[in-house]
Amino acid sequence: MKPNILVLCTGNSCRSQLLHGYLQQLLGDRAAVYSAGVEVHGVNPKAVQVMAEDGVDISRYTSNHVDEYAAVLFAYVLTVCDHAQEVCPVFPAAATQLHHNFPDPAKATGTPEEILGQFRAVRNQVKAYAQAFAGTYFGVGAAA
């Protein structure tokens, strides 16, 4: 049985969606990847755009509330912002819980190009994290 991975963020609109996309791409059928938020804000169109620029299609992803997955047994719970970690529901002790606080690109200010630049910067940070996670926990190289 393949392990379930939950990526958790505040609104399930940017950071968790980025990591969900990369983990899905890297792990394929080795794991079932879910993403959710402690709130639901909808998938950010700029997140979809910057992922498409890197060859990952998240355009059909949905923004889900963590409560929707209460019955799913997760092997890994990855929080990607401090707020989600602070208010994260309790998961079974068997779940490996990992945390990394990524900047929220949805809070970027400036010109449209500067804002897009922030989305790209966070995307690149998330991609590196996804590659490290896949390598450490699934033995999958960055070229997978």
C-alpha positions as semicolon CSV with decimal commas, in nm:
position;residue;x (nm);y (nm);z (nm)
1;M;0,000;0,000;0,000
2;K;0,148;0,333;-0,100
3;P;0,191;0,597;0,169
4;N;-0,032;0,904;0,189
5;I;0,129;1,248;0,208
6;L;-0,057;1,560;0,326
7;V;0,081;1,904;0,244
8;L;-0,077;2,158;0,477
9;C;-0,084;2,537;0,458
10;T;-0,311;2,816;0,575
11;G;-0,536;2,859;0,271
12;N;-0,431;2,578;0,035
13;S;-0,388;2,834;-0,241
14;C;-0,014;2,874;-0,313
15;R;0,263;2,707;-0,116
16;S;0,084;2,378;-0,048
17;Q;-0,032;2,363;-0,409
18;L;0,324;2,413;-0,535
19;L;0,460;2,135;-0,314
20;H;0,168;1,907;-0,402
21;G;0,248;1,954;-0,771
22;Y;0,617;1,882;-0,736
23;L;0,569;1,581;-0,508
24;Q;0,311;1,439;-0,748
25;Q;0,556;1,483;-1,036
26;L;0,855;1,340;-0,846
27;L;0,683;1,050;-0,671
28;G;0,426;0,946;-0,933
29;D;0,257;0,627;-0,814
30;R;0,496;0,578;-0,519
31;A;0,265;0,786;-0,294
32;A;-0,076;0,948;-0,283
33;V;-0,030;1,323;-0,240
34;Y;-0,299;1,546;-0,091
35;S;-0,294;1,914;-0,004
36;A;-0,521;2,108;0,225
37;G;-0,551;2,421;0,431
38;V;-0,672;2,510;0,775
39;E;-0,882;2,756;0,572
40;V;-0,984;2,742;0,204
41;H;-0,884;3,033;-0,022
42;G;-0,899;2,875;-0,370
43;V;-0,602;2,794;-0,592
44;N;-0,409;3,110;-0,677
45;P;-0,390;3,167;-1,057
46;K;-0,030;3,289;-1,027
47;A;0,065;2,960;-0,860
48;V;-0,087;2,777;-1,157
49;Q;0,104;3,006;-1,397
50;V;0,450;2,966;-1,240
51;M;0,410;2,590;-1,213
52;A;0,310;2,571;-1,581
53;E;0,629;2,764;-1,662
54;D;0,819;2,477;-1,499
55;G;0,620;2,206;-1,677
56;V;0,388;2,109;-1,390
57;D;0,013;2,138;-1,445
58;I;-0,181;2,215;-1,126
59;S;-0,469;2,384;-1,309
60;R;-0,715;2,114;-1,203
61;Y;-0,612;2,112;-0,837
62;T;-0,870;2,221;-0,584
63;S;-0,842;2,404;-0,256
64;N;-0,949;2,169;0,022
65;H;-1,001;2,198;0,397
66;V;-0,796;1,965;0,615
67;D;-1,114;1,828;0,776
68;E;-1,200;1,662;0,443
69;Y;-0,915;1,417;0,505
70;A;-0,989;1,331;0,868
71;A;-1,038;0,962;0,781
72;V;-0,717;0,931;0,573
73;L;-0,415;0,776;0,743
74;F;-0,112;0,986;0,651
75;A;0,244;0,861;0,661
76;Y;0,374;1,218;0,621
77;V;0,227;1,556;0,712
78;L;0,425;1,846;0,569
79;T;0,336;2,194;0,695
80;V;0,464;2,473;0,471
81;C;0,383;2,780;0,679
82;D;0,413;2,864;1,047
83;H;0,040;2,935;1,085
84;A;-0,056;2,589;0,960
85;Q;0,197;2,429;1,193
86;E;0,059;2,622;1,490
87;V;-0,304;2,528;1,427
88;C;-0,242;2,190;1,264
89;P;-0,487;1,927;1,380
90;V;-0,349;1,630;1,569
91;F;-0,251;1,343;1,342
92;P;-0,169;0,988;1,451
93;A;0,173;0,954;1,611
94;A;0,273;0,724;1,324
95;A;0,271;1,019;1,082
96;T;0,609;1,179;1,024
97;Q;0,550;1,551;1,063
98;L;0,788;1,789;0,890
99;H;0,780;2,167;0,878
100;H;0,931;2,433;0,653
101;N;0,807;2,792;0,655
102;F;0,806;2,927;0,300
103;P;0,731;3,296;0,233
104;D;0,374;3,359;0,118
105;P;0,392;3,480;-0,243
106;A;0,027;3,587;-0,227
107;K;0,141;3,868;0,005
108;A;0,398;3,999;-0,243
109;T;0,376;4,365;-0,340
110;G;0,515;4,567;-0,627
111;T;0,467;4,568;-1,000
112;P;0,297;4,270;-1,162
113;E;0,639;4,144;-1,276
114;E;0,786;4,186;-0,926
115;I;0,496;3,991;-0,777
116;L;0,540;3,717;-1,035
117;G;0,909;3,716;-0,946
118;Q;0,819;3,643;-0,584
119;F;0,598;3,353;-0,695
120;R;0,885;3,216;-0,902
121;A;1,130;3,252;-0,613
122;V;0,900;3,063;-0,375
123;R;0,831;2,803;-0,645
124;N;1,205;2,741;-0,675
125;Q;1,242;2,706;-0,297
126;V;0,951;2,463;-0,285
127;K;1,094;2,263;-0,576
128;A;1,428;2,221;-0,397
129;Y;1,244;2,114;-0,080
130;A;1,033;1,862;-0,278
131;Q;1,345;1,716;-0,438
132;A;1,516;1,684;-0,100
133;F;1,207;1,521;0,056
134;A;1,165;1,277;-0,234
135;G;1,531;1,184;-0,217
136;T;1,543;1,143;0,160
137;Y;1,217;0,956;0,215
138;F;1,162;0,779;-0,119
139;G;1,510;0,749;-0,270
140;V;1,397;0,946;-0,574
141;G;1,655;1,164;-0,749
142;A;1,588;1,512;-0,882
143;A;1,582;1,374;-1,236
144;A;1,279;1,155;-1,166
